[in-house]
Amino acid sequence: MSDLFELRPAVPADAPRIALWMSQPHVLRWWHQSWSVERWAQEIERQAAGDHSVPCVATADAEEIGYVELYRVRHDRLAEYYPYDENDWGVHVAIGDVTRVGRGLGRRLLRAVADAVLADEPACQRVVAEPDIENTPSVRAFLAAGFDRHGELQLPEKTALLMVRTRTVEE
Ligand SMILES: CC(C)(COP(=O)(O)OP(=O)(O)OC[C@H]1O[C@@H](n2cnc3c(N)ncnc32)[C@H](O)[C@@H]1OP(=O)(O)O)[C@@H](O)C(=O)NCCC(=O)NCCS
């Protein structure tokens, strides 16, 4: 199955949709960011104004399917938990519609996102993620997308699995 995935930077006008996605139980359980539309609009503006992260809306075949947050590990708390490289990027993901999860869409999206980050950022050698070790669908989707397990991290609110997609020789 092929999809044409695109990521575009989120804008405050996306806040209603993102807030709806974040309120879905399958997302809320892992993200804990079921915020109001107003708070999401502020959050998007806050991130857009800084260097830490880039909030994005993901589309598959032109349909908006979820929220992706790309972040520079060197500006993130994750930098305290593993020997990061200056150019590592991290990814957080949420597919908003529960009827679309568990069908292989996430792994294809994550593969496309990692490929795009590595293509856009020549100095970046690794794209990383830190799913909760109990979030089996997420861990399996990252594995299927070409990320490898790099050990457990004890974060303040969860035990996470550090997952790493490393640039290949061909890339
Ligand atoms: C994480 C997420 C992006 C993955 O996308 P997806 O489309 O569900 O992923 P895929 O269908 O590609 O893969 C899911 C895998 O988990 C498995 N899975 C799904 N539900 C499961 C469950 N309850 N128990 C065990 N395995 C499960 C599927 O079988 C599949 O693995 P397999 O094909 O190797 O057997 C999506 O589920 C999501 O947005 N979840 C809510 C938010 C979230 O958890 N974000 C991640 C935070 S790090």
The ligand as a MOL file (V3000), in Angstrom:
LIG
                    3D

  0  0  0     0  0            999 V3000
M  V30 BEGIN CTAB
M  V30 COUNTS 48 50 0 0 0
M  V30 BEGIN ATOM
M  V30 1 C 1.5200 5.0250 17.7590 0
M  V30 2 C 0.7560 5.1070 16.4370 0
M  V30 3 C 1.2330 6.3120 15.6430 0
M  V30 4 C 1.0890 3.8450 15.6400 0
M  V30 5 O 0.3660 3.8940 14.4620 0
M  V30 6 P -0.4900 2.6020 13.9900 0
M  V30 7 O -1.0800 2.9220 12.6870 0
M  V30 8 O -1.3970 2.1990 15.0930 0
M  V30 9 O 0.7060 1.5530 13.8600 0
M  V30 10 P 0.8310 0.2570 12.9500 0
M  V30 11 O -0.5450 -0.2350 12.5720 0
M  V30 12 O 1.8060 0.5190 11.8790 0
M  V30 13 O 1.5100 -0.7610 13.9580 0
M  V30 14 C 0.8860 -1.0460 15.1890 0
M  V30 15 C 1.4440 -2.3170 15.7520 0
M  V30 16 O 1.0060 -2.4960 17.0890 0
M  V30 17 C 0.2650 -3.7110 17.1700 0
M  V30 18 N -0.8030 -3.4690 18.1250 0
M  V30 19 C -1.8380 -2.6240 17.9990 0
M  V30 20 N -2.5860 -2.6740 19.1210 0
M  V30 21 C -1.9980 -3.5540 19.9440 0
M  V30 22 C -2.2640 -4.0110 21.2420 0
M  V30 23 N -3.3330 -3.5660 21.9280 0
M  V30 24 N -1.4290 -4.9140 21.8030 0
M  V30 25 C -0.3660 -5.3600 21.1400 0
M  V30 26 N -0.0310 -4.9370 19.8880 0
M  V30 27 C -0.8510 -4.0540 19.3100 0
M  V30 28 C -0.2080 -3.9940 15.7730 0
M  V30 29 O -0.4580 -5.3640 15.6140 0
M  V30 30 C 1.0310 -3.5440 14.9830 0
M  V30 31 O 2.1220 -4.4110 15.1310 0
M  V30 32 P 2.4960 -5.6380 14.1980 0
M  V30 33 O 2.0000 -5.3310 12.8170 0
M  V30 34 O 3.9640 -5.7100 14.2930 0
M  V30 35 O 1.7950 -6.7880 14.8010 0
M  V30 36 C -0.7830 5.1980 16.6670 0
M  V30 37 O -1.2280 3.9740 17.2280 0
M  V30 38 C -1.1800 6.3430 17.5530 0
M  V30 39 O -1.2420 7.4560 17.1160 0
M  V30 40 N -1.4730 6.0410 18.8380 0
M  V30 41 C -1.9000 7.0320 19.8010 0
M  V30 42 C -0.8180 8.0200 20.1810 0
M  V30 43 C 0.4720 7.3570 20.5560 0
M  V30 44 O 0.5260 6.3410 21.2400 0
M  V30 45 N 1.5550 7.9750 20.1060 0
M  V30 46 C 2.9030 7.4970 20.3290 0
M  V30 47 C 3.5340 8.2140 21.4420 0
M  V30 48 S 5.2920 7.8240 21.4280 0
M  V30 END ATOM
M  V30 BEGIN BOND
M  V30 1 1 1 2
M  V30 2 1 2 3
M  V30 3 1 2 4
M  V30 4 1 2 36
M  V30 5 1 4 5
M  V30 6 1 5 6
M  V30 7 2 6 7
M  V30 8 1 6 8
M  V30 9 1 6 9
M  V30 10 1 9 10
M  V30 11 2 10 11
M  V30 12 1 10 12
M  V30 13 1 10 13
M  V30 14 1 13 14
M  V30 15 1 14 15
M  V30 16 1 15 16
M  V30 17 1 15 30
M  V30 18 1 16 17
M  V30 19 1 17 18
M  V30 20 1 17 28
M  V30 21 1 18 19
M  V30 22 1 18 27
M  V30 23 2 19 20
M  V30 24 1 20 21
M  V30 25 1 21 22
M  V30 26 2 21 27
M  V30 27 1 22 23
M  V30 28 2 22 24
M  V30 29 1 24 25
M  V30 30 2 25 26
M  V30 31 1 26 27
M  V30 32 1 28 29
M  V30 33 1 28 30
M  V30 34 1 30 31
M  V30 35 1 31 32
M  V30 36 2 32 33
M  V30 37 1 32 34
M  V30 38 1 32 35
M  V30 39 1 36 37
M  V30 40 1 36 38
M  V30 41 2 38 39
M  V30 42 1 38 40
M  V30 43 1 40 41
M  V30 44 1 41 42
M  V30 45 1 42 43
M  V30 46 2 43 44
M  V30 47 1 43 45
M  V30 48 1 45 46
M  V30 49 1 46 47
M  V30 50 1 47 48
M  V30 END BOND
M  V30 END CTAB
M  END
